[in-house]
Amino acid sequence: MHQGKRIQTKLSGWSWRSFCKTQYASDPGCGGVENFIRCHLLVVAMLDQAKELGVLERVSDEGGFWEQRNVKALAEEVGSWNGMIAAFAGKLKDALGDDGVKSPITEFKNFEQLEQAGQSELPPQADQLVRLIKRVTKQG
């Protein structure tokens, strides 16, 4: 056990949950995929330390890096995510107007290229979801 101070919480059990989104560290204006990899690996290193200390029960890593430790696959995955999110954001911008969509991906200097590349990543229901969003925001 880690040597430290014990704090009585008077709780029968306690837990802590948090999340961190490293994807947008891949913004080309911030260093691109290389910066994303650096940031993601730093978060994983911190989680490795938490596990070593015995304070980490589980990790959910959308990119699968926590389990696989495959940097190349992680870099490919973030590229796929960026394309898909850019393509969906582009559809929303078309439907709602530029002022109706706020997303970090739209600020990427290569947004248009990502948007085009991500069209094949969109699920078939994307257009239906955009129509629903437009309807519930009373813009359609």
trRosetta pair geometry for C-beta under 8 A, 3 or more apart (Angstrom, degrees):
i j d omega theta_ij theta_ji phi_ij phi_ji
1 54 7.3 -68 -120 40 59 155
2 53 5.4 11 -53 -154 138 91
2 54 7.1 -157 -16 35 103 109
9 14 5.8 -8 107 -45 169 143
11 14 5.0 81 92 -61 142 98
15 57 7.9 -36 -136 4 108 140
20 43 5.5 -164 93 -132 151 142
21 24 6.5 39 127 7 105 99
22 25 5.2 -36 -176 14 69 123
22 36 6.1 115 147 -158 96 75
22 39 4.8 171 -149 114 110 113
22 40 4.5 139 126 -80 163 79
22 43 6.1 -126 -63 -1 132 145
23 26 6.2 -49 178 12 49 113
23 36 6.9 11 -144 -136 27 123
23 78 5.9 178 -132 -137 75 97
23 81 5.8 -89 -136 113 131 144
23 82 7.2 176 -180 -69 104 81
24 27 5.9 18 177 -35 68 103
24 104 4.4 2 -129 121 138 153
24 105 7.4 -112 -108 -64 94 64
25 30 6.1 -110 -160 109 52 138
25 31 7.6 -21 168 62 79 104
25 35 5.1 -138 160 126 91 96
25 36 4.5 144 91 -98 93 59
25 38 7.8 -127 151 64 137 82
25 39 4.1 -60 175 20 176 156
25 40 7.5 -167 57 -36 139 78
26 30 7.8 79 86 67 7 108
26 32 6.0 9 -168 -174 62 38
26 33 5.3 23 -138 -90 101 50
26 35 6.7 171 -99 72 35 90
26 36 3.6 4 -71 -53 83 136
26 78 5.1 163 -62 157 156 132
26 79 8.0 -148 -179 -73 152 53
26 82 6.2 -106 98 -67 137 136
27 30 4.4 64 72 15 99 106
27 31 7.9 58 76 38 66 56
27 32 7.4 -94 97 -83 28 37
27 35 7.8 -44 53 74 64 138
27 104 7.0 -93 -71 163 124 105
27 107 7.0 -11 -132 97 131 95
27 108 5.2 -141 -133 -102 77 84
28 31 7.8 -159 -158 56 29 13
28 32 4.7 25 -111 -79 58 89
28 108 6.1 90 15 -163 92 89
28 109 5.3 -87 70 43 123 103
28 110 5.6 81 -9 -1 143 111
29 107 7.7 -69 21 137 142 93
29 108 7.2 -159 0 -134 99 50
29 109 5.8 117 -51 -17 99 110
30 35 5.2 -154 122 111 86 168
31 34 5.6 -96 157 77 95 93
31 35 2.9 106 86 -47 117 124
31 36 7.9 -176 94 -16 93 59
31 38 7.6 -27 122 26 145 130
32 35 6.0 115 55 16 39 98
32 36 7.2 -72 136 -3 38 99
33 36 5.2 -51 -147 36 39 117
33 37 6.3 42 154 -22 69 101
33 75 5.2 68 178 -146 128 96
33 78 6.3 151 -125 83 91 130
33 79 6.9 -11 -93 -62 130 93
34 37 5.9 -52 -150 33 30 111
34 38 6.5 31 151 -18 62 106
35 38 5.6 -53 -149 36 33 114
35 39 6.3 30 155 -16 67 107
36 39 5.9 -60 -148 39 29 108
36 40 6.0 24 158 -17 67 110
36 75 7.7 131 85 -114 118 67
36 78 5.4 129 146 -172 157 170
37 40 5.9 -56 -141 39 28 108
37 41 6.1 25 160 -17 64 110
37 71 6.1 54 -146 -158 124 102
37 74 6.7 117 -111 104 85 122
37 75 6.1 -13 -72 -80 117 95
38 41 6.1 -61 -147 38 24 108
38 42 6.5 26 154 -21 61 107
39 42 5.7 -56 -151 33 30 112
39 43 6.6 29 153 -17 65 103
40 43 5.8 -53 -153 35 34 110
40 44 6.4 31 151 -16 66 107
40 63 7.1 -12 -152 40 148 155
40 65 6.4 82 154 41 125 166
40 74 6.5 -175 109 172 159 141
41 44 5.5 -53 -145 40 35 112
41 45 6.2 41 153 -24 66 103
41 71 7.7 1 -73 -106 119 106
42 45 5.6 -49 -146 33 32 114
42 46 6.6 34 153 -19 62 102
43 46 5.7 -54 -154 34 33 112
43 47 6.5 31 149 -16 65 106
44 47 5.5 -54 -147 39 35 112
44 48 6.3 45 150 -26 66 100
44 61 7.7 31 -94 -103 103 144
44 65 6.3 -88 -78 119 146 118
44 66 6.3 -163 -123 -95 107 70
45 48 5.5 -46 -148 29 33 117
45 49 6.8 34 151 -18 62 101
46 49 5.8 -53 -156 34 34 112
46 50 6.5 35 147 -19 65 104
47 50 5.3 -49 -146 35 38 114
47 51 6.3 42 152 -21 66 101
47 56 6.1 113 -167 -125 75 159
47 59 5.6 62 -175 -93 147 140
47 66 7.2 -46 102 -118 151 111
48 51 5.7 -53 -152 34 31 113
48 52 6.5 34 149 -20 63 105
49 52 5.5 -51 -149 35 34 115
49 53 6.4 31 153 -16 65 106
50 53 5.7 -57 -150 39 32 110
50 55 5.2 -84 -171 73 83 95
50 56 4.0 92 120 -44 102 120
51 54 7.6 46 177 -71 33 24
51 55 7.9 -110 -81 54 22 56
51 56 4.2 -64 -78 60 62 128
53 56 7.6 85 58 -4 85 90
56 59 6.9 7 177 -51 120 95
59 66 4.7 -157 105 -147 130 159
60 66 7.9 -177 177 25 5 153
61 64 6.1 177 102 -56 100 10
61 65 5.4 -102 153 48 145 74
61 66 3.7 153 -2 -6 141 111
61 67 7.0 -167 51 -5 119 81
62 77 7.9 167 122 158 81 133
62 81 7.9 74 128 -87 129 142
63 73 7.7 142 169 119 90 85
63 74 4.8 57 161 -130 133 82
63 77 4.6 142 -138 98 87 150
63 78 6.8 -8 -105 -55 130 80
64 67 5.7 -59 -169 47 68 104
64 68 5.1 29 143 5 97 122
64 70 7.5 -8 110 42 103 105
64 73 6.8 -54 81 125 119 127
64 74 7.4 -150 66 -85 76 77
64 77 7.1 171 28 -72 100 162
65 68 6.2 -77 -125 58 28 87
65 69 6.4 73 -175 -92 67 31
65 70 6.8 -133 -117 47 66 58
65 71 7.6 54 -127 -89 115 44
65 73 7.7 173 -85 84 73 98
65 74 4.6 29 -75 -85 117 128
66 69 7.9 -7 178 -59 10 67
68 73 6.4 -31 113 63 148 146
70 73 3.9 35 111 21 120 117
70 74 6.4 159 93 -19 65 85
71 74 5.5 -56 -148 36 33 114
71 75 6.4 34 155 -21 67 103
72 75 5.9 -53 -151 34 30 111
72 76 6.6 28 152 -15 63 106
73 76 5.7 -55 -149 39 33 111
73 77 6.2 38 152 -25 66 107
74 77 5.5 -53 -146 34 31 115
74 78 6.6 29 157 -18 65 102
75 78 6.2 -52 -148 33 30 106
75 79 6.7 32 151 -19 61 106
76 79 5.7 -57 -156 35 33 115
76 80 6.5 34 150 -19 66 105
77 80 5.6 -55 -152 35 33 112
77 81 6.4 34 152 -19 67 104
78 81 5.5 -49 -145 36 36 113
78 82 6.2 39 155 -22 66 104
79 82 5.8 -53 -146 35 29 111
79 83 6.5 29 155 -17 62 106
80 83 5.9 -57 -151 36 29 111
80 84 6.3 24 156 -15 65 109
80 118 8.0 121 -167 -115 44 86
80 121 5.9 159 -171 -115 79 139
81 84 5.9 -63 -148 40 29 107
81 85 6.0 20 161 -13 68 111
82 85 6.1 -58 -141 42 26 105
82 86 6.0 26 159 -19 64 111
82 105 6.5 169 -150 -129 71 114
82 108 7.4 65 -164 -47 118 170
82 114 5.2 -78 140 -147 96 133
82 118 7.2 -130 109 -73 52 128
83 86 5.8 -59 -144 39 25 110
83 87 6.2 26 158 -20 64 108
83 114 5.1 -140 -100 -169 54 74
83 115 7.7 -179 -153 -79 58 12
83 117 4.5 -86 -126 102 122 95
83 118 2.9 173 159 -79 72 89
83 121 5.1 114 104 4 106 145
84 87 5.8 -54 -147 35 28 111
84 88 6.5 23 156 -14 64 106
84 118 4.7 -162 -64 -161 27 114
84 121 3.6 -103 -81 120 93 129
84 122 6.1 156 -144 -72 80 55
85 88 5.8 -55 -146 40 32 108
85 89 6.1 34 154 -20 66 107
85 103 7.2 -162 163 169 107 141
85 105 4.9 -180 117 -55 112 164
85 118 7.2 -94 36 -149 39 162
86 89 5.6 -53 -142 39 30 111
86 90 6.2 37 154 -24 63 105
86 105 5.0 -140 -80 161 73 127
86 106 7.7 147 -127 -78 74 53
86 108 7.3 -65 -94 45 123 133
86 111 5.7 -176 -141 -158 119 66
86 114 3.7 97 14 116 169 108
86 115 4.3 -114 143 -73 102 60
86 117 7.8 40 71 55 132 85
86 118 5.0 141 62 10 91 148
87 90 5.7 -52 -151 32 29 115
87 91 6.7 31 151 -18 61 102
87 114 7.6 -123 -39 134 70 71
87 115 5.3 134 -86 -155 50 55
87 116 7.8 170 -93 -37 92 8
87 117 7.9 -122 -57 75 109 49
87 118 3.4 -144 -25 102 113 107
87 119 5.1 174 -130 -75 135 44
87 121 6.3 153 22 58 144 97
87 122 5.2 -118 114 -52 134 112
87 126 7.7 -18 123 -163 104 162
88 91 5.6 -50 -152 33 36 112
88 92 6.5 35 150 -16 66 104
88 118 7.7 -80 -10 132 69 133
88 122 6.2 149 -67 -110 83 107
88 126 6.0 -123 -107 -146 90 120
88 130 7.9 -162 -158 -70 74 105
89 92 5.6 -55 -149 39 35 112
89 93 6.2 38 151 -22 67 104
89 101 5.8 132 -163 173 82 138
89 103 4.9 -116 -114 51 134 152
89 105 5.4 175 -6 81 157 120
89 106 5.4 -141 155 -61 142 97
89 111 7.9 -76 89 -162 131 111
89 115 7.3 -98 68 -101 89 103
90 93 5.6 -50 -144 35 32 112
90 94 6.4 35 154 -20 63 103
90 111 7.9 152 -71 160 100 97
90 115 4.1 90 -47 -147 144 127
91 94 5.7 -53 -151 34 31 113
91 95 6.4 21 154 -11 65 110
91 122 7.7 88 -24 -118 143 152
91 126 6.3 120 26 154 173 111
91 127 7.1 -122 -159 -96 141 58
91 130 4.9 -97 142 -86 115 148
92 95 5.7 -62 -146 44 32 106
92 96 5.5 -12 171 17 72 117
92 100 7.1 -137 156 108 90 102
92 101 4.7 123 114 -95 112 130
92 130 6.1 -144 -83 -125 60 99
92 133 6.7 -35 -120 99 99 152
93 96 6.7 -69 -119 56 21 82
93 97 6.9 -49 -168 129 56 11
93 98 5.7 30 -155 -94 103 51
93 100 7.3 160 -119 65 45 89
93 101 4.7 -87 -78 26 74 148
93 106 7.1 129 -65 -112 135 133
95 100 7.8 -97 94 90 70 144
95 130 5.1 168 -27 173 159 109
95 131 7.6 -135 -133 -81 145 41
95 133 7.2 94 106 83 145 105
95 134 4.8 -101 166 -76 122 124
95 139 7.3 111 148 104 82 127
95 140 7.3 -25 -176 -67 102 125
96 99 8.0 -119 134 74 89 59
96 100 3.0 -121 144 101 112 149
96 101 5.8 125 73 -41 123 90
96 133 7.4 -61 -55 123 126 109
96 134 6.4 -150 -71 -103 84 82
96 137 6.7 11 -116 84 120 153
96 139 5.6 85 -120 86 73 168
97 100 4.7 92 59 0 79 108
97 101 7.7 178 85 0 44 89
97 139 7.9 -134 4 -159 101 146
98 101 6.8 -80 -156 42 30 94
100 137 7.2 103 -158 144 123 157
100 139 6.9 10 -116 -67 155 166
101 106 6.5 124 120 -50 108 154
102 106 7.6 -116 -149 36 27 135
103 106 5.0 97 67 -5 86 101
103 107 7.9 -158 99 -4 55 84
104 107 5.7 -61 -164 32 46 113
104 108 7.6 64 143 -39 69 86
105 108 5.7 -27 -165 -4 48 116
105 111 6.5 119 149 -120 70 96
105 114 7.0 -125 -176 106 106 150
106 111 5.6 54 -145 -130 38 149
107 111 7.3 125 47 -60 13 129
108 111 4.7 137 69 -64 86 76
108 114 6.4 33 88 1 144 145
110 113 4.6 -45 -179 44 90 117
110 114 5.7 96 119 -26 88 97
111 114 5.7 -61 -148 40 30 110
111 115 6.0 35 155 -26 67 107
112 115 5.4 -50 -145 32 31 116
112 116 6.5 28 156 -16 63 104
113 116 5.9 -54 -150 37 31 108
113 117 6.2 25 155 -14 65 111
114 117 5.8 -60 -142 43 30 108
114 118 5.8 25 160 -20 67 116
115 118 6.1 -64 -144 38 22 109
115 119 7.6 48 153 -50 55 82
116 119 6.4 -27 -169 -17 35 110
117 120 7.8 -57 168 25 46 97
118 121 4.7 -56 -161 35 69 120
118 122 6.8 82 144 -40 84 86
119 122 6.2 -42 -163 6 37 114
122 126 4.2 -27 178 -31 118 156
123 126 5.6 139 64 -41 67 87
125 128 4.9 -58 -165 46 70 117
125 129 5.7 74 136 -27 87 100
126 129 5.7 -57 -149 36 31 111
126 130 6.4 33 154 -20 66 104
127 130 5.6 -51 -148 34 34 113
127 131 6.5 36 152 -19 65 102
128 131 5.8 -52 -151 34 32 112
128 132 6.5 33 150 -18 64 105
129 132 5.6 -54 -148 36 34 112
129 133 6.3 35 153 -19 67 104
130 133 5.7 -52 -146 37 32 112
130 134 6.3 34 153 -21 64 106
131 134 5.6 -54 -148 36 30 113
131 135 6.3 30 153 -20 64 106
131 140 6.8 -149 -157 132 62 169
132 135 5.7 -55 -148 35 31 111
132 136 6.3 18 159 -10 67 109
133 136 6.2 -60 -141 43 28 101
133 137 6.1 15 162 -8 65 113
134 137 6.2 -66 -144 45 24 101
134 139 5.0 -92 -161 76 74 95
134 140 3.6 59 136 -22 109 134
135 138 7.6 26 174 -79 33 31
135 139 8.0 -97 -68 52 17 61
135 140 5.0 -67 -75 68 55 113
137 140 7.9 65 62 3 81 89
